[in-house]
């Protein structure tokens, strides 16, 4: 379910948060699905339970999961995960566009790249054109 990249500079709890959001967006975790307990996930990943608890608290604070006392943690709203991912994407895009502007890339070139990426993505939904 979740794999930790030990070489990444991204803190482990944030890797867990991102992966749970991805699992929700891919439909592998649905509304009201129960997440693994803090202890069981900590054992499975070989990390401190406090790290899992921090990730779950972060997800709860963002409105993506909820905690039921004595029962565990559950997916609250898949839409919240989608909105969170959109915010993250916009932040990355804003930085990338700013860097592109500094390097002399024109808006027309950026638009062309966006059309290329979205066009390729549309092609991949149907037949494979490679």
Backbone as XML, in Angstrom:
<?xml version="1.0"?>
<chain id="A" units="angstrom">
  <residue number="1" name="UNK">
    <atom name="N" x="0.819" y="-1.195" z="0.000"/>
    <atom name="CA" x="0.000" y="0.000" z="0.000"/>
    <atom name="C" x="0.863" y="1.259" z="0.000"/>
  </residue>
  <residue number="2" name="UNK">
    <atom name="N" x="1.794" y="1.351" z="0.946"/>
    <atom name="CA" x="2.652" y="2.531" z="1.038"/>
    <atom name="C" x="4.099" y="2.080" z="1.100"/>
  </residue>
  <residue number="3" name="UNK">
    <atom name="N" x="4.919" y="2.746" z="0.301"/>
    <atom name="CA" x="6.353" y="2.492" z="0.340"/>
    <atom name="C" x="7.054" y="3.802" z="0.669"/>
  </residue>
  <residue number="4" name="UNK">
    <atom name="N" x="8.066" y="3.717" z="1.492"/>
    <atom name="CA" x="8.835" y="4.887" z="1.905"/>
    <atom name="C" x="10.092" y="4.966" z="1.056"/>
  </residue>
  <residue number="5" name="UNK">
    <atom name="N" x="10.374" y="6.164" z="0.559"/>
    <atom name="CA" x="11.623" y="6.407" z="-0.166"/>
    <atom name="C" x="12.610" y="6.959" z="0.855"/>
  </residue>
  <residue number="6" name="UNK">
    <atom name="N" x="13.492" y="6.102" z="1.320"/>
    <atom name="CA" x="14.438" y="6.480" z="2.368"/>
    <atom name="C" x="15.472" y="7.479" z="1.883"/>
  </residue>
  <residue number="7" name="UNK">
    <atom name="N" x="15.642" y="7.620" z="0.550"/>
    <atom name="CA" x="16.614" y="8.555" z="-0.013"/>
    <atom name="C" x="16.011" y="9.947" z="-0.235"/>
  </residue>
  <residue number="8" name="UNK">
    <atom name="N" x="14.687" y="10.041" z="-0.162"/>
    <atom name="CA" x="13.999" y="11.299" z="-0.437"/>
    <atom name="C" x="14.259" y="12.328" z="0.663"/>
  </residue>
  <residue number="9" name="UNK">
    <atom name="N" x="14.257" y="13.581" z="0.257"/>
    <atom name="CA" x="14.367" y="14.671" z="1.234"/>
    <atom name="C" x="13.005" y="15.025" z="1.835"/>
  </residue>
  <residue number="10" name="UNK">
    <atom name="N" x="11.947" y="14.453" z="1.261"/>
    <atom name="CA" x="10.600" y="14.682" z="1.784"/>
    <atom name="C" x="10.439" y="13.905" z="3.078"/>
  </residue>
  <residue number="11" name="UNK">
    <atom name="N" x="9.997" y="14.581" z="4.144"/>
    <atom name="CA" x="9.818" y="13.874" z="5.421"/>
    <atom name="C" x="8.894" y="12.665" z="5.254"/>
  </residue>
  <residue number="12" name="UNK">
    <atom name="N" x="9.138" y="11.644" z="6.050"/>
    <atom name="CA" x="8.393" y="10.391" z="5.939"/>
    <atom name="C" x="6.896" y="10.621" z="6.130"/>
  </residue>
  <residue number="13" name="UNK">
    <atom name="N" x="6.521" y="11.426" z="7.110"/>
    <atom name="CA" x="5.087" y="11.634" z="7.334"/>
    <atom name="C" x="4.426" y="12.268" z="6.117"/>
  </residue>
  <residue number="14" name="UNK">
    <atom name="N" x="5.148" y="13.162" z="5.421"/>
    <atom name="CA" x="4.592" y="13.786" z="4.223"/>
    <atom name="C" x="4.493" y="12.782" z="3.070"/>
  </residue>
  <residue number="15" name="UNK">
    <atom name="N" x="5.450" y="11.858" z="2.985"/>
    <atom name="CA" x="5.351" y="10.804" z="1.975"/>
    <atom name="C" x="4.095" y="9.974" z="2.211"/>
  </residue>
  <residue number="16" name="UNK">
    <atom name="N" x="3.804" y="9.690" z="3.468"/>
    <atom name="CA" x="2.609" y="8.912" z="3.814"/>
    <atom name="C" x="1.350" y="9.696" z="3.441"/>
  </residue>
  <residue number="17" name="UNK">
    <atom name="N" x="1.317" y="10.979" z="3.783"/>
    <atom name="CA" x="0.182" y="11.836" z="3.442"/>
    <atom name="C" x="-0.040" y="11.823" z="1.931"/>
  </residue>
  <residue number="18" name="UNK">
    <atom name="N" x="1.021" y="12.045" z="1.160"/>
    <atom name="CA" x="0.898" y="12.105" z="-0.307"/>
    <atom name="C" x="0.413" y="10.776" z="-0.872"/>
  </residue>
  <residue number="19" name="UNK">
    <atom name="N" x="0.937" y="9.681" z="-0.336"/>
    <atom name="CA" x="0.551" y="8.370" z="-0.858"/>
    <atom name="C" x="-0.908" y="8.049" z="-0.535"/>
  </residue>
  <residue number="20" name="UNK">
    <atom name="N" x="-1.377" y="8.393" z="0.649"/>
    <atom name="CA" x="-2.779" y="8.153" z="0.987"/>
    <atom name="C" x="-3.689" y="8.987" z="0.082"/>
  </residue>
  <residue number="21" name="UNK">
    <atom name="N" x="-3.303" y="10.227" z="-0.170"/>
    <atom name="CA" x="-4.080" y="11.069" z="-1.094"/>
    <atom name="C" x="-4.119" y="10.423" z="-2.480"/>
  </residue>
  <residue number="22" name="UNK">
    <atom name="N" x="-2.978" y="9.925" z="-2.954"/>
    <atom name="CA" x="-2.941" y="9.252" z="-4.254"/>
    <atom name="C" x="-3.853" y="8.031" z="-4.278"/>
  </residue>
  <residue number="23" name="UNK">
    <atom name="N" x="-3.832" y="7.229" z="-3.218"/>
    <atom name="CA" x="-4.680" y="6.036" z="-3.155"/>
    <atom name="C" x="-6.165" y="6.405" z="-3.197"/>
  </residue>
  <residue number="24" name="UNK">
    <atom name="N" x="-6.517" y="7.518" z="-2.578"/>
    <atom name="CA" x="-7.906" y="7.995" z="-2.622"/>
    <atom name="C" x="-8.250" y="8.435" z="-4.042"/>
  </residue>
  <residue number="25" name="UNK">
    <atom name="N" x="-7.352" y="9.207" z="-4.666"/>
    <atom name="CA" x="-7.616" y="9.713" z="-6.011"/>
    <atom name="C" x="-7.695" y="8.589" z="-7.039"/>
  </residue>
  <residue number="26" name="UNK">
    <atom name="N" x="-6.960" y="7.514" z="-6.830"/>
    <atom name="CA" x="-6.985" y="6.372" z="-7.741"/>
    <atom name="C" x="-8.183" y="5.466" z="-7.473"/>
  </residue>
  <residue number="27" name="UNK">
    <atom name="N" x="-8.935" y="5.766" z="-6.418"/>
    <atom name="CA" x="-10.105" y="4.977" z="-6.101"/>
    <atom name="C" x="-9.820" y="3.722" z="-5.301"/>
  </residue>
  <residue number="28" name="UNK">
    <atom name="N" x="-8.574" y="3.552" z="-4.871"/>
    <atom name="CA" x="-8.231" y="2.383" z="-4.059"/>
    <atom name="C" x="-8.718" y="2.541" z="-2.624"/>
  </residue>
  <residue number="29" name="UNK">
    <atom name="N" x="-8.857" y="3.776" z="-2.179"/>
    <atom name="CA" x="-9.472" y="4.072" z="-0.882"/>
    <atom name="C" x="-10.701" y="4.921" z="-1.167"/>
  </residue>
  <residue number="30" name="UNK">
    <atom name="N" x="-11.832" y="4.493" z="-0.652"/>
    <atom name="CA" x="-13.092" y="5.192" z="-0.894"/>
    <atom name="C" x="-13.638" y="5.781" z="0.404"/>
  </residue>
  <residue number="31" name="UNK">
    <atom name="N" x="-14.645" y="6.616" z="0.267"/>
    <atom name="CA" x="-15.265" y="7.236" z="1.430"/>
    <atom name="C" x="-15.662" y="6.180" z="2.462"/>
  </residue>
  <residue number="32" name="UNK">
    <atom name="N" x="-15.316" y="6.443" z="3.699"/>
    <atom name="CA" x="-15.582" y="5.584" z="4.857"/>
    <atom name="C" x="-14.741" y="4.309" z="4.919"/>
  </residue>
  <residue number="33" name="UNK">
    <atom name="N" x="-13.788" y="4.135" z="4.002"/>
    <atom name="CA" x="-12.839" y="3.015" z="4.129"/>
    <atom name="C" x="-11.951" y="3.269" z="5.336"/>
  </residue>
  <residue number="34" name="UNK">
    <atom name="N" x="-11.659" y="2.212" z="6.071"/>
    <atom name="CA" x="-10.802" y="2.337" z="7.244"/>
    <atom name="C" x="-9.338" y="2.256" z="6.837"/>
  </residue>
  <residue number="35" name="UNK">
    <atom name="N" x="-8.545" y="3.148" z="7.391"/>
    <atom name="CA" x="-7.092" y="3.109" z="7.181"/>
    <atom name="C" x="-6.485" y="2.118" z="8.171"/>
  </residue>
  <residue number="36" name="UNK">
    <atom name="N" x="-5.304" y="1.601" z="7.861"/>
    <atom name="CA" x="-4.635" y="0.716" z="8.828"/>
    <atom name="C" x="-4.416" y="1.457" z="10.155"/>
  </residue>
  <residue number="37" name="UNK">
    <atom name="N" x="-4.406" y="0.710" z="11.239"/>
    <atom name="CA" x="-4.156" y="1.339" z="12.537"/>
    <atom name="C" x="-2.747" y="1.925" z="12.553"/>
  </residue>
  <residue number="38" name="UNK">
    <atom name="N" x="-2.559" y="2.879" z="13.435"/>
    <atom name="CA" x="-1.243" y="3.521" z="13.574"/>
    <atom name="C" x="-0.185" y="2.460" z="13.857"/>
  </residue>
  <residue number="39" name="UNK">
    <atom name="N" x="-0.471" y="1.579" z="14.801"/>
    <atom name="CA" x="0.520" y="0.558" z="15.172"/>
    <atom name="C" x="0.814" y="-0.416" z="14.038"/>
  </residue>
  <residue number="40" name="UNK">
    <atom name="N" x="-0.227" y="-0.870" z="13.356"/>
    <atom name="CA" x="0.012" y="-1.852" z="12.295"/>
    <atom name="C" x="0.773" y="-1.234" z="11.128"/>
  </residue>
  <residue number="41" name="UNK">
    <atom name="N" x="0.457" y="0.013" z="10.766"/>
    <atom name="CA" x="1.190" y="0.650" z="9.669"/>
    <atom name="C" x="2.641" y="0.920" z="10.082"/>
  </residue>
  <residue number="42" name="UNK">
    <atom name="N" x="2.843" y="1.327" z="11.329"/>
    <atom name="CA" x="4.206" y="1.572" z="11.810"/>
    <atom name="C" x="5.024" y="0.287" z="11.745"/>
  </residue>
  <residue number="43" name="UNK">
    <atom name="N" x="4.412" y="-0.817" z="12.153"/>
    <atom name="CA" x="5.099" y="-2.119" z="12.092"/>
    <atom name="C" x="5.423" y="-2.494" z="10.650"/>
  </residue>
  <residue number="44" name="UNK">
    <atom name="N" x="4.416" y="-2.353" z="9.779"/>
    <atom name="CA" x="4.572" y="-2.709" z="8.369"/>
    <atom name="C" x="5.684" y="-1.907" z="7.696"/>
  </residue>
  <residue number="45" name="UNK">
    <atom name="N" x="5.758" y="-0.603" z="8.013"/>
    <atom name="CA" x="6.750" y="0.267" z="7.372"/>
    <atom name="C" x="8.074" y="0.323" z="8.133"/>
  </residue>
  <residue number="46" name="UNK">
    <atom name="N" x="8.072" y="-0.188" z="9.365"/>
    <atom name="CA" x="9.285" y="-0.156" z="10.168"/>
    <atom name="C" x="9.660" y="1.234" z="10.628"/>
  </residue>
  <residue number="47" name="UNK">
    <atom name="N" x="8.640" y="2.011" z="10.986"/>
    <atom name="CA" x="8.898" y="3.377" z="11.454"/>
    <atom name="C" x="8.175" y="3.614" z="12.768"/>
  </residue>
  <residue number="48" name="UNK">
    <atom name="N" x="8.479" y="4.729" z="13.385"/>
    <atom name="CA" x="7.899" y="5.095" z="14.673"/>
    <atom name="C" x="6.399" y="5.387" z="14.525"/>
  </residue>
  <residue number="49" name="UNK">
    <atom name="N" x="5.570" y="4.854" z="15.418"/>
    <atom name="CA" x="4.125" y="5.137" z="15.354"/>
    <atom name="C" x="3.800" y="6.634" z="15.391"/>
  </residue>
  <residue number="50" name="UNK">
    <atom name="N" x="4.638" y="7.423" z="16.043"/>
    <atom name="CA" x="4.393" y="8.868" z="16.085"/>
    <atom name="C" x="4.414" y="9.486" z="14.684"/>
  </residue>
  <residue number="51" name="UNK">
    <atom name="N" x="5.198" y="8.910" z="13.798"/>
    <atom name="CA" x="5.269" y="9.407" z="12.423"/>
    <atom name="C" x="3.951" y="9.147" z="11.709"/>
  </residue>
  <residue number="52" name="UNK">
    <atom name="N" x="3.385" y="7.966" z="11.902"/>
    <atom name="CA" x="2.090" y="7.639" z="11.304"/>
    <atom name="C" x="1.016" y="8.542" z="11.892"/>
  </residue>
  <residue number="53" name="UNK">
    <atom name="N" x="1.061" y="8.727" z="13.218"/>
    <atom name="CA" x="0.077" y="9.580" z="13.880"/>
    <atom name="C" x="0.144" y="11.000" z="13.334"/>
  </residue>
  <residue number="54" name="UNK">
    <atom name="N" x="1.335" y="11.488" z="13.088"/>
    <atom name="CA" x="1.506" y="12.837" z="12.534"/>
    <atom name="C" x="0.893" y="12.927" z="11.143"/>
  </residue>
  <residue number="55" name="UNK">
    <atom name="N" x="1.101" y="11.898" z="10.324"/>
    <atom name="CA" x="0.520" y="11.871" z="8.981"/>
    <atom name="C" x="-1.008" y="11.862" z="9.061"/>
  </residue>
  <residue number="56" name="UNK">
    <atom name="N" x="-1.552" y="11.030" z="9.938"/>
    <atom name="CA" x="-3.001" y="10.948" z="10.084"/>
    <atom name="C" x="-3.564" y="12.277" z="10.593"/>
  </residue>
  <residue number="57" name="UNK">
    <atom name="N" x="-2.867" y="12.927" z="11.514"/>
    <atom name="CA" x="-3.326" y="14.223" z="12.014"/>
    <atom name="C" x="-3.324" y="15.260" z="10.895"/>
  </residue>
  <residue number="58" name="UNK">
    <atom name="N" x="-2.301" y="15.212" z="10.061"/>
    <atom name="CA" x="-2.220" y="16.127" z="8.916"/>
    <atom name="C" x="-3.403" y="15.895" z="7.974"/>
  </residue>
  <residue number="59" name="UNK">
    <atom name="N" x="-3.693" y="14.635" z="7.676"/>
    <atom name="CA" x="-4.813" y="14.306" z="6.785"/>
    <atom name="C" x="-6.147" y="14.722" z="7.409"/>
  </residue>
  <residue number="60" name="UNK">
    <atom name="N" x="-6.278" y="14.535" z="8.710"/>
    <atom name="CA" x="-7.511" y="14.930" z="9.392"/>
    <atom name="C" x="-7.658" y="16.451" z="9.381"/>
  </residue>
  <residue number="61" name="UNK">
    <atom name="N" x="-6.560" y="17.146" z="9.604"/>
    <atom name="CA" x="-6.588" y="18.607" z="9.573"/>
    <atom name="C" x="-6.968" y="19.164" z="8.211"/>
  </residue>
  <residue number="62" name="UNK">
    <atom name="N" x="-6.650" y="18.429" z="7.164"/>
    <atom name="CA" x="-6.998" y="18.855" z="5.802"/>
    <atom name="C" x="-8.412" y="18.411" z="5.405"/>
  </residue>
  <residue number="63" name="UNK">
    <atom name="N" x="-9.093" y="17.690" z="6.295"/>
    <atom name="CA" x="-10.454" y="17.252" z="5.993"/>
    <atom name="C" x="-10.524" y="16.064" z="5.056"/>
  </residue>
  <residue number="64" name="UNK">
    <atom name="N" x="-9.461" y="15.274" z="4.999"/>
    <atom name="CA" x="-9.409" y="14.128" z="4.092"/>
    <atom name="C" x="-9.803" y="12.844" z="4.813"/>
  </residue>
  <residue number="65" name="UNK">
    <atom name="N" x="-9.462" y="12.733" z="6.096"/>
    <atom name="CA" x="-9.860" y="11.567" z="6.888"/>
    <atom name="C" x="-10.511" y="12.059" z="8.176"/>
  </residue>
  <residue number="66" name="UNK">
    <atom name="N" x="-11.153" y="11.139" z="8.870"/>
    <atom name="CA" x="-11.699" y="11.446" z="10.194"/>
    <atom name="C" x="-11.363" y="10.309" z="11.135"/>
  </residue>
  <residue number="67" name="UNK">
    <atom name="N" x="-11.321" y="10.646" z="12.402"/>
    <atom name="CA" x="-11.002" y="9.683" z="13.441"/>
    <atom name="C" x="-12.269" y="9.367" z="14.224"/>
  </residue>
  <residue number="68" name="UNK">
    <atom name="N" x="-12.527" y="8.076" z="14.417"/>
    <atom name="CA" x="-13.647" y="7.649" z="15.245"/>
    <atom name="C" x="-13.048" y="7.032" z="16.498"/>
  </residue>
  <residue number="69" name="UNK">
    <atom name="N" x="-13.298" y="7.655" z="17.621"/>
    <atom name="CA" x="-12.698" y="7.234" z="18.879"/>
    <atom name="C" x="-12.899" y="5.736" z="19.134"/>
  </residue>
  <residue number="70" name="UNK">
    <atom name="N" x="-11.789" y="5.046" z="19.328"/>
    <atom name="CA" x="-11.819" y="3.621" z="19.607"/>
    <atom name="C" x="-12.018" y="2.737" z="18.389"/>
  </residue>
  <residue number="71" name="UNK">
    <atom name="N" x="-12.275" y="3.335" z="17.231"/>
    <atom name="CA" x="-12.523" y="2.558" z="16.012"/>
    <atom name="C" x="-11.436" y="2.719" z="14.961"/>
  </residue>
  <residue number="72" name="UNK">
    <atom name="N" x="-10.783" y="3.876" z="14.918"/>
    <atom name="CA" x="-9.720" y="4.077" z="13.949"/>
    <atom name="C" x="-9.919" y="5.310" z="13.094"/>
  </residue>
  <residue number="73" name="UNK">
    <atom name="N" x="-9.235" y="5.309" z="11.963"/>
    <atom name="CA" x="-9.262" y="6.430" z="11.030"/>
    <atom name="C" x="-9.890" y="5.984" z="9.722"/>
  </residue>
  <residue number="74" name="UNK">
    <atom name="N" x="-10.707" y="6.880" z="9.140"/>
    <atom name="CA" x="-11.486" y="6.548" z="7.954"/>
    <atom name="C" x="-11.391" y="7.664" z="6.927"/>
  </residue>
  <residue number="75" name="UNK">
    <atom name="N" x="-11.552" y="7.304" z="5.649"/>
    <atom name="CA" x="-11.561" y="8.293" z="4.574"/>
    <atom name="C" x="-12.841" y="9.107" z="4.702"/>
  </residue>
  <residue number="76" name="UNK">
    <atom name="N" x="-12.686" y="10.413" z="4.734"/>
    <atom name="CA" x="-13.839" y="11.301" z="4.893"/>
    <atom name="C" x="-14.407" y="11.704" z="3.543"/>
  </residue>
  <residue number="77" name="UNK">
    <atom name="N" x="-13.604" y="12.377" z="2.738"/>
    <atom name="CA" x="-14.136" y="12.955" z="1.511"/>
    <atom name="C" x="-13.106" y="12.860" z="0.387"/>
  </residue>
  <residue number="78" name="UNK">
    <atom name="N" x="-13.357" y="11.968" z="-0.570"/>
    <atom name="CA" x="-12.438" y="11.892" z="-1.711"/>
    <atom name="C" x="-12.285" y="13.236" z="-2.429"/>
  </residue>
  <residue number="79" name="UNK">
    <atom name="N" x="-13.342" y="14.060" z="-2.410"/>
    <atom name="CA" x="-13.256" y="15.376" z="-3.063"/>
    <atom name="C" x="-12.196" y="16.242" z="-2.395"/>
  </residue>
  <residue number="80" name="UNK">
    <atom name="N" x="-12.061" y="16.123" z="-1.077"/>
    <atom name="CA" x="-11.056" y="16.904" z="-0.352"/>
    <atom name="C" x="-9.657" y="16.492" z="-0.789"/>
  </residue>
  <residue number="81" name="UNK">
    <atom name="N" x="-9.464" y="15.201" z="-1.040"/>
    <atom name="CA" x="-8.155" y="14.732" z="-1.519"/>
    <atom name="C" x="-7.863" y="15.312" z="-2.889"/>
  </residue>
  <residue number="82" name="UNK">
    <atom name="N" x="-8.885" y="15.346" z="-3.747"/>
    <atom name="CA" x="-8.709" y="15.921" z="-5.085"/>
    <atom name="C" x="-8.366" y="17.395" z="-5.023"/>
  </residue>
  <residue number="83" name="UNK">
    <atom name="N" x="-9.051" y="18.118" z="-4.155"/>
    <atom name="CA" x="-8.792" y="19.549" z="-4.000"/>
    <atom name="C" x="-7.382" y="19.793" z="-3.452"/>
  </residue>
  <residue number="84" name="UNK">
    <atom name="N" x="-6.962" y="18.963" z="-2.516"/>
    <atom name="CA" x="-5.617" y="19.077" z="-1.951"/>
    <atom name="C" x="-4.574" y="18.862" z="-3.038"/>
  </residue>
  <residue number="85" name="UNK">
    <atom name="N" x="-4.788" y="17.841" z="-3.866"/>
    <atom name="CA" x="-3.846" y="17.538" z="-4.946"/>
    <atom name="C" x="-3.797" y="18.689" z="-5.944"/>
  </residue>
  <residue number="86" name="UNK">
    <atom name="N" x="-4.958" y="19.285" z="-6.239"/>
    <atom name="CA" x="-5.000" y="20.434" z="-7.153"/>
    <atom name="C" x="-4.163" y="21.597" z="-6.601"/>
  </residue>
  <residue number="87" name="UNK">
    <atom name="N" x="-4.310" y="21.868" z="-5.296"/>
    <atom name="CA" x="-3.546" y="22.953" z="-4.674"/>
    <atom name="C" x="-2.044" y="22.690" z="-4.793"/>
  </residue>
  <residue number="88" name="UNK">
    <atom name="N" x="-1.646" y="21.449" z="-4.533"/>
    <atom name="CA" x="-0.225" y="21.090" z="-4.641"/>
    <atom name="C" x="0.268" y="21.260" z="-6.074"/>
  </residue>
  <residue number="89" name="UNK">
    <atom name="N" x="-0.542" y="20.833" z="-7.038"/>
    <atom name="CA" x="-0.166" y="20.953" z="-8.448"/>
    <atom name="C" x="-0.011" y="22.416" z="-8.855"/>
  </residue>
  <residue number="90" name="UNK">
    <atom name="N" x="-0.966" y="23.253" z="-8.425"/>
    <atom name="CA" x="-0.876" y="24.669" z="-8.761"/>
    <atom name="C" x="0.379" y="25.306" z="-8.167"/>
  </residue>
  <residue number="91" name="UNK">
    <atom name="N" x="0.755" y="24.916" z="-6.968"/>
    <atom name="CA" x="1.969" y="25.462" z="-6.351"/>
    <atom name="C" x="3.202" y="25.065" z="-7.163"/>
  </residue>
  <residue number="92" name="UNK">
    <atom name="N" x="3.256" y="23.805" z="-7.571"/>
    <atom name="CA" x="4.389" y="23.329" z="-8.372"/>
    <atom name="C" x="4.403" y="24.033" z="-9.731"/>
  </residue>
  <residue number="93" name="UNK">
    <atom name="N" x="3.228" y="24.159" z="-10.346"/>
    <atom name="CA" x="3.146" y="24.827" z="-11.652"/>
    <atom name="C" x="3.557" y="26.297" z="-11.557"/>
  </residue>
  <residue number="94" name="UNK">
    <atom name="N" x="3.102" y="26.977" z="-10.488"/>
    <atom name="CA" x="3.467" y="28.382" z="-10.307"/>
    <atom name="C" x="4.984" y="28.559" z="-10.259"/>
  </residue>
  <residue number="95" name="UNK">
    <atom name="N" x="5.637" y="27.680" z="-9.502"/>
    <atom name="CA" x="7.093" y="27.755" z="-9.409"/>
    <atom name="C" x="7.739" y="27.437" z="-10.749"/>
  </residue>
  <residue number="96" name="UNK">
    <atom name="N" x="7.249" y="26.397" z="-11.416"/>
    <atom name="CA" x="7.819" y="26.002" z="-12.713"/>
    <atom name="C" x="7.646" y="27.105" z="-13.758"/>
  </residue>
  <residue number="97" name="UNK">
    <atom name="N" x="6.479" y="27.737" z="-13.779"/>
    <atom name="CA" x="6.244" y="28.817" z="-14.741"/>
    <atom name="C" x="7.134" y="30.015" z="-14.408"/>
  </residue>
  <residue number="98" name="UNK">
    <atom name="N" x="7.305" y="30.307" z="-13.131"/>
    <atom name="CA" x="8.214" y="31.391" z="-12.736"/>
    <atom name="C" x="9.645" y="31.110" z="-13.164"/>
  </residue>
  <residue number="99" name="UNK">
    <atom name="N" x="10.096" y="29.869" z="-12.959"/>
    <atom name="CA" x="11.437" y="29.477" z="-13.401"/>
    <atom name="C" x="11.546" y="29.557" z="-14.920"/>
  </residue>
  <residue number="100" name="UNK">
    <atom name="N" x="10.499" y="29.133" z="-15.618"/>
    <atom name="CA" x="10.504" y="29.168" z="-17.083"/>
    <atom name="C" x="10.600" y="30.618" z="-17.571"/>
  </residue>
  <residue number="101" name="UNK">
    <atom name="N" x="9.857" y="31.499" z="-16.930"/>
    <atom name="CA" x="9.883" y="32.924" z="-17.298"/>
    <atom name="C" x="11.292" y="33.493" z="-17.132"/>
  </residue>
  <residue number="102" name="UNK">
    <atom name="N" x="11.929" y="33.156" z="-16.008"/>
    <atom name="CA" x="13.299" y="33.630" z="-15.770"/>
    <atom name="C" x="14.277" y="33.113" z="-16.815"/>
  </residue>
  <residue number="103" name="UNK">
    <atom name="N" x="14.015" y="31.918" z="-17.320"/>
    <atom name="CA" x="14.944" y="31.337" z="-18.292"/>
    <atom name="C" x="14.611" y="31.735" z="-19.734"/>
  </residue>
  <residue number="104" name="UNK">
    <atom name="N" x="13.599" y="32.583" z="-19.892"/>
    <atom name="CA" x="13.298" y="33.098" z="-21.227"/>
    <atom name="C" x="12.280" y="32.285" z="-22.013"/>
  </residue>
  <residue number="105" name="UNK">
    <atom name="N" x="11.651" y="31.326" z="-21.405"/>
    <atom name="CA" x="10.617" y="30.556" z="-22.091"/>
    <atom name="C" x="9.377" y="31.435" z="-22.206"/>
  </residue>
  <residue number="106" name="UNK">
    <atom name="N" x="8.783" y="31.452" z="-23.396"/>
    <atom name="CA" x="7.637" y="32.321" z="-23.652"/>
    <atom name="C" x="6.331" y="31.646" z="-23.254"/>
  </residue>
  <residue number="107" name="UNK">
    <atom name="N" x="5.287" y="32.451" z="-23.031"/>
    <atom name="CA" x="3.970" y="31.863" z="-22.747"/>
    <atom name="C" x="3.499" y="30.930" z="-23.872"/>
  </residue>
  <residue number="108" name="UNK">
    <atom name="N" x="3.818" y="31.288" z="-25.096"/>
    <atom name="CA" x="3.427" y="30.450" z="-26.231"/>
    <atom name="C" x="4.104" y="29.076" z="-26.152"/>
  </residue>
  <residue number="109" name="UNK">
    <atom name="N" x="5.377" y="29.052" z="-25.762"/>
    <atom name="CA" x="6.093" y="27.777" z="-25.619"/>
    <atom name="C" x="5.500" y="26.942" z="-24.474"/>
  </residue>
  <residue number="110" name="UNK">
    <atom name="N" x="5.127" y="27.613" z="-23.389"/>
    <atom name="CA" x="4.507" y="26.905" z="-22.259"/>
    <atom name="C" x="3.166" y="26.327" z="-22.691"/>
  </residue>
  <residue number="111" name="UNK">
    <atom name="N" x="2.366" y="27.140" z="-23.394"/>
    <atom name="CA" x="1.073" y="26.670" z="-23.883"/>
    <atom name="C" x="1.246" y="25.465" z="-24.804"/>
  </residue>
  <residue number="112" name="UNK">
    <atom name="N" x="2.235" y="25.517" z="-25.663"/>
    <atom name="CA" x="2.505" y="24.406" z="-26.578"/>
    <atom name="C" x="2.840" y="23.130" z="-25.798"/>
  </residue>
  <residue number="113" name="UNK">
    <atom name="N" x="3.645" y="23.274" z="-24.761"/>
    <atom name="CA" x="4.005" y="22.124" z="-23.936"/>
    <atom name="C" x="2.778" y="21.556" z="-23.217"/>
  </residue>
  <residue number="114" name="UNK">
    <atom name="N" x="1.952" y="22.442" z="-22.683"/>
    <atom name="CA" x="0.738" y="21.997" z="-21.998"/>
    <atom name="C" x="-0.157" y="21.238" z="-22.973"/>
  </residue>
  <residue number="115" name="UNK">
    <atom name="N" x="-0.342" y="21.776" z="-24.172"/>
    <atom name="CA" x="-1.177" y="21.097" z="-25.172"/>
    <atom name="C" x="-0.584" y="19.739" z="-25.557"/>
  </residue>
  <residue number="116" name="UNK">
    <atom name="N" x="0.729" y="19.680" z="-25.651"/>
    <atom name="CA" x="1.398" y="18.415" z="-25.973"/>
    <atom name="C" x="1.153" y="17.375" z="-24.878"/>
  </residue>
  <residue number="117" name="UNK">
    <atom name="N" x="1.308" y="17.781" z="-23.619"/>
    <atom name="CA" x="1.116" y="16.853" z="-22.502"/>
    <atom name="C" x="-0.334" y="16.404" z="-22.427"/>
  </residue>
  <residue number="118" name="UNK">
    <atom name="N" x="-1.274" y="17.335" z="-22.504"/>
    <atom name="CA" x="-2.682" y="16.954" z="-22.420"/>
    <atom name="C" x="-3.120" y="16.171" z="-23.641"/>
  </residue>
  <residue number="119" name="UNK">
    <atom name="N" x="-2.577" y="16.498" z="-24.797"/>
    <atom name="CA" x="-2.897" y="15.742" z="-26.010"/>
    <atom name="C" x="-2.411" y="14.321" z="-25.916"/>
  </residue>
  <residue number="120" name="UNK">
    <atom name="N" x="-1.206" y="14.135" z="-25.420"/>
    <atom name="CA" x="-0.636" y="12.803" z="-25.259"/>
    <atom name="C" x="-1.446" y="12.019" z="-24.237"/>
  </residue>
  <residue number="121" name="UNK">
    <atom name="N" x="-1.858" y="12.687" z="-23.160"/>
    <atom name="CA" x="-2.644" y="12.028" z="-22.124"/>
    <atom name="C" x="-3.984" y="11.566" z="-22.708"/>
  </residue>
  <residue number="122" name="UNK">
    <atom name="N" x="-4.609" y="12.376" z="-23.542"/>
    <atom name="CA" x="-5.876" y="11.990" z="-24.163"/>
    <atom name="C" x="-5.683" y="10.788" z="-25.066"/>
  </residue>
  <residue number="123" name="UNK">
    <atom name="N" x="-4.578" y="10.782" z="-25.812"/>
    <atom name="CA" x="-4.288" y="9.661" z="-26.699"/>
    <atom name="C" x="-4.135" y="8.363" z="-25.907"/>
  </residue>
  <residue number="124" name="UNK">
    <atom name="N" x="-3.533" y="8.445" z="-24.735"/>
    <atom name="CA" x="-3.280" y="7.247" z="-23.937"/>
    <atom name="C" x="-4.544" y="6.674" z="-23.328"/>
  </residue>
  <residue number="125" name="UNK">
    <atom name="N" x="-5.627" y="7.442" z="-23.296"/>
    <atom name="CA" x="-6.886" y="6.925" z="-22.760"/>
    <atom name="C" x="-7.552" y="5.979" z="-23.752"/>
  </residue>
  <residue number="126" name="UNK">
    <atom name="N" x="-7.267" y="6.185" z="-25.009"/>
    <atom name="CA" x="-7.833" y="5.325" z="-26.037"/>
    <atom name="C" x="-6.814" y="4.274" z="-26.429"/>
  </residue>
  <residue number="127" name="UNK">
    <atom name="N" x="-6.507" y="4.267" z="-27.729"/>
    <atom name="CA" x="-5.495" y="3.301" z="-28.207"/>
    <atom name="C" x="-4.114" y="3.803" z="-27.875"/>
  </residue>
  <residue number="128" name="UNK">
    <atom name="N" x="-3.181" y="2.883" z="-27.835"/>
    <atom name="CA" x="-1.786" y="3.232" z="-27.594"/>
    <atom name="C" x="-1.153" y="3.579" z="-28.930"/>
  </residue>
  <residue number="129" name="UNK">
    <atom name="N" x="-0.724" y="4.824" z="-29.099"/>
    <atom name="CA" x="-0.179" y="5.296" z="-30.367"/>
    <atom name="C" x="1.330" y="5.286" z="-30.420"/>
  </residue>
  <residue number="130" name="UNK">
    <atom name="N" x="1.977" y="4.626" z="-29.483"/>
    <atom name="CA" x="3.446" y="4.621" z="-29.458"/>
    <atom name="C" x="4.039" y="3.693" z="-30.472"/>
  </residue>
</chain>
